[in-house]
Amino acid sequence: MSSPPAPNPRPSAGVRRPSLSAMVLRLTAVVLVSAVLVWSVLYVDLVRKRGERAAALTQPTGQLTSPDGGQATQAPAPVTTHTS
Amino acid sequence: MPATEHDHRFRAFGTDVGVLVHTATPLDALRVHALFQSLHRTLTRFDGGSELSALNARAGEEVAASAALLRAVGAALWAARVSDGLVDATVLDALEHAGYANSRDGTTPAPLVDAIAAAPARRPATPRPSARWRDIALDPSRRTIRLPAEVRIDLGGSAKGLAVDLAAELLGRRATYAVNAGGDIRIGGTHTIPRTVHIRHPLNDEIAHSFALTTGAVATSGLQTRLWRTERGFAHHLIDPGRGTPAWTGVIQATALASTALEAETLAKTALLRGPHAGRDLLACHGGAMVLDDGSLVLAGGLAVTSTRAPA
C-alpha cells in the first residue's frame, strides 16, 4: 500500500510573500481608517448630546404651547388644577 | 394603540387622584394606584400605625427608615431649603393647635368668602427663627432619620408632589400621560402632544384660566378646601411658620409651573405665603398664577405670555 504524498512545506514559486514594508503600510491604513470611523461616530454622538442638552436648557419648566396649536394627533383630555 | 387614554381615578393623600395614560392595557394606571396607596400608608400622619407616625413618636432618636420615608423626608427638607424655611414640615404642632389634628377628608370646608371677610390684617409669612428643620438628620447610607427632640413633622404637600413625580417616572415611556393628585399635576409622554390645563377659581369653582402644557408640572396651593371655623374665627392648613398661625397674606390661591410636581407644589405654597408682590416675583421665573382676596387673577411669567384666558 502506498503512503499519501507528504505536504510540500515550501511555498509555491507563484505566490510571493508581501514585504515587511508593505505589511506595515497596509496595517497603518487599516488603523487610520478605523480611527477615522471611530472618531466620526464619537463626534456625531457628541453633537447629538449637545443638541439634547441645549434643548433641555431652553425648556426648564416644561414646554408651553398655544392651546389652539399643536399637532394633528388627537388632543389628550384636559386636566384641572385647583386647591386641595 | 387605543384611540383614547385610560382614565383611572381613586383617593389617596386625602384627595382625588386621576391617572390618564395612553396604553393598550390599564396595567400602568393600576401600578400608579398601587404606588399611591403604598406611599399614603407610609407617609400619612393621620394613621398611628404609619411609618411617619412611628418616626414622630420617636423624636430625638435615630430611627431606621424605609426608602419611601427617606425620600419623602428628603423632599420635605429640600422644600424647606429652597423656600428659605417657609415650607416647613416641622409646623405640625401649630397645625394641630389651629385645629387640624385629624384628617379633614370628607368634611365640608367653611365658606371662603366668610373667612376672607373675617381674616386678620394681611401680611407675608415669615420663616420660623429656630428653623428646627435644619436639625433633622437624614442618613441615606445608613437608612436612618433622627428628628430633633420634641419635633414632629407633617409631610403633607411635599409627599403628594413626590408621589406624582414617582408616578410620572412609571409612565415616562408612554405616548401621553397625566397624573393629577388634587391639583398637583405631571404631564408628559413620548408623543409630546400639548394638553390643556385649566385653573379652577377658588371663589366660584369656574375655570379662571387655561393654558397648554406638553411636558412638565403644575401645582396649586390655596385656602379653599382645608378651611374651618374656630372659636377665634377661621383657620386653614397653610401655617405661617414665624407666627405659628394660619397665614393670611392676601393670596387665597397660587398656581406654579415647574419641571417636577414637588418643585411646583413648593413654589405654589411659597408664593402664597410670601403674599401678592413677592409671590408674583417668585412665580415669574417659571410661570404661574395667583388669586387674591378680592378674587382677581394675577398671571406671572411665561403663563401670562403663552396662555389664553378662559372665556368669562
HADDOCK unambig.tbl for C-alpha pairs under 7 A between the chains (distance, minus, plus):
assign (segid A and resid 60 and name CA) (segid B and resid 259 and name CA) 6.26 0.50 0.50
assign (segid A and resid 61 and name CA) (segid B and resid 216 and name CA) 5.87 0.50 0.50
assign (segid A and resid 61 and name CA) (segid B and resid 257 and name CA) 6.54 0.50 0.50
assign (segid A and resid 61 and name CA) (segid B and resid 258 and name CA) 4.39 0.50 0.50
assign (segid A and resid 61 and name CA) (segid B and resid 259 and name CA) 4.21 0.50 0.50
assign (segid A and resid 61 and name CA) (segid B and resid 286 and name CA) 6.10 0.50 0.50
assign (segid A and resid 62 and name CA) (segid B and resid 213 and name CA) 6.85 0.50 0.50
assign (segid A and resid 62 and name CA) (segid B and resid 214 and name CA) 6.64 0.50 0.50
assign (segid A and resid 62 and name CA) (segid B and resid 215 and name CA) 4.77 0.50 0.50
assign (segid A and resid 62 and name CA) (segid B and resid 216 and name CA) 4.17 0.50 0.50
assign (segid A and resid 62 and name CA) (segid B and resid 258 and name CA) 6.82 0.50 0.50
assign (segid A and resid 62 and name CA) (segid B and resid 259 and name CA) 5.82 0.50 0.50
assign (segid A and resid 63 and name CA) (segid B and resid 213 and name CA) 5.99 0.50 0.50
assign (segid A and resid 63 and name CA) (segid B and resid 214 and name CA) 5.38 0.50 0.50
assign (segid A and resid 63 and name CA) (segid B and resid 215 and name CA) 5.76 0.50 0.50
assign (segid A and resid 64 and name CA) (segid B and resid 212 and name CA) 6.03 0.50 0.50
assign (segid A and resid 64 and name CA) (segid B and resid 213 and name CA) 4.98 0.50 0.50
assign (segid A and resid 64 and name CA) (segid B and resid 214 and name CA) 6.44 0.50 0.50
assign (segid A and resid 64 and name CA) (segid B and resid 306 and name CA) 6.73 0.50 0.50
assign (segid A and resid 65 and name CA) (segid B and resid 194 and name CA) 6.71 0.50 0.50
assign (segid A and resid 65 and name CA) (segid B and resid 212 and name CA) 5.52 0.50 0.50
assign (segid A and resid 65 and name CA) (segid B and resid 213 and name CA) 6.25 0.50 0.50
assign (segid A and resid 65 and name CA) (segid B and resid 306 and name CA) 6.58 0.50 0.50
assign (segid A and resid 66 and name CA) (segid B and resid 211 and name CA) 6.93 0.50 0.50
assign (segid A and resid 66 and name CA) (segid B and resid 212 and name CA) 5.90 0.50 0.50
assign (segid A and resid 66 and name CA) (segid B and resid 306 and name CA) 6.28 0.50 0.50
assign (segid A and resid 66 and name CA) (segid B and resid 307 and name CA) 6.20 0.50 0.50
assign (segid A and resid 67 and name CA) (segid B and resid 196 and name CA) 6.28 0.50 0.50
assign (segid A and resid 67 and name CA) (segid B and resid 211 and name CA) 6.16 0.50 0.50
assign (segid A and resid 67 and name CA) (segid B and resid 212 and name CA) 5.08 0.50 0.50
assign (segid A and resid 70 and name CA) (segid B and resid 193 and name CA) 6.64 0.50 0.50
assign (segid A and resid 70 and name CA) (segid B and resid 194 and name CA) 6.09 0.50 0.50
assign (segid A and resid 71 and name CA) (segid B and resid 193 and name CA) 6.62 0.50 0.50
assign (segid A and resid 75 and name CA) (segid B and resid 193 and name CA) 6.97 0.50 0.50
assign (segid A and resid 75 and name CA) (segid B and resid 195 and name CA) 6.74 0.50 0.50
assign (segid A and resid 76 and name CA) (segid B and resid 195 and name CA) 5.72 0.50 0.50
assign (segid A and resid 77 and name CA) (segid B and resid 195 and name CA) 6.83 0.50 0.50
assign (segid A and resid 78 and name CA) (segid B and resid 195 and name CA) 5.88 0.50 0.50
assign (segid A and resid 78 and name CA) (segid B and resid 196 and name CA) 4.70 0.50 0.50
assign (segid A and resid 78 and name CA) (segid B and resid 197 and name CA) 5.71 0.50 0.50
assign (segid A and resid 79 and name CA) (segid B and resid 196 and name CA) 6.56 0.50 0.50
assign (segid A and resid 79 and name CA) (segid B and resid 197 and name CA) 5.06 0.50 0.50
assign (segid A and resid 79 and name CA) (segid B and resid 198 and name CA) 6.23 0.50 0.50
assign (segid A and resid 80 and name CA) (segid B and resid 183 and name CA) 6.66 0.50 0.50
assign (segid A and resid 80 and name CA) (segid B and resid 197 and name CA) 5.61 0.50 0.50
assign (segid A and resid 80 and name CA) (segid B and resid 198 and name CA) 4.53 0.50 0.50
assign (segid A and resid 80 and name CA) (segid B and resid 199 and name CA) 5.80 0.50 0.50
assign (segid A and resid 80 and name CA) (segid B and resid 200 and name CA) 6.71 0.50 0.50
assign (segid A and resid 81 and name CA) (segid B and resid 183 and name CA) 3.95 0.50 0.50
assign (segid A and resid 81 and name CA) (segid B and resid 184 and name CA) 6.74 0.50 0.50
assign (segid A and resid 81 and name CA) (segid B and resid 198 and name CA) 6.15 0.50 0.50
assign (segid A and resid 81 and name CA) (segid B and resid 199 and name CA) 5.10 0.50 0.50
assign (segid A and resid 81 and name CA) (segid B and resid 200 and name CA) 6.28 0.50 0.50
assign (segid A and resid 81 and name CA) (segid B and resid 219 and name CA) 6.52 0.50 0.50
assign (segid A and resid 81 and name CA) (segid B and resid 220 and name CA) 6.12 0.50 0.50
assign (segid A and resid 82 and name CA) (segid B and resid 182 and name CA) 6.91 0.50 0.50
assign (segid A and resid 82 and name CA) (segid B and resid 183 and name CA) 4.81 0.50 0.50
assign (segid A and resid 82 and name CA) (segid B and resid 199 and name CA) 6.13 0.50 0.50
assign (segid A and resid 82 and name CA) (segid B and resid 200 and name CA) 5.25 0.50 0.50
assign (segid A and resid 82 and name CA) (segid B and resid 220 and name CA) 5.48 0.50 0.50
assign (segid A and resid 83 and name CA) (segid B and resid 183 and name CA) 6.38 0.50 0.50
assign (segid A and resid 83 and name CA) (segid B and resid 220 and name CA) 5.55 0.50 0.50
assign (segid A and resid 83 and name CA) (segid B and resid 221 and name CA) 5.21 0.50 0.50
assign (segid A and resid 83 and name CA) (segid B and resid 222 and name CA) 4.98 0.50 0.50
assign (segid A and resid 83 and name CA) (segid B and resid 224 and name CA) 6.30 0.50 0.50
assign (segid A and resid 83 and name CA) (segid B and resid 225 and name CA) 6.30 0.50 0.50
assign (segid A and resid 83 and name CA) (segid B and resid 253 and name CA) 6.93 0.50 0.50
assign (segid A and resid 84 and name CA) (segid B and resid 15 and name CA) 6.68 0.50 0.50
assign (segid A and resid 84 and name CA) (segid B and resid 182 and name CA) 5.16 0.50 0.50
assign (segid A and resid 84 and name CA) (segid B and resid 183 and name CA) 6.51 0.50 0.50
assign (segid A and resid 84 and name CA) (segid B and resid 225 and name CA) 5.48 0.50 0.50
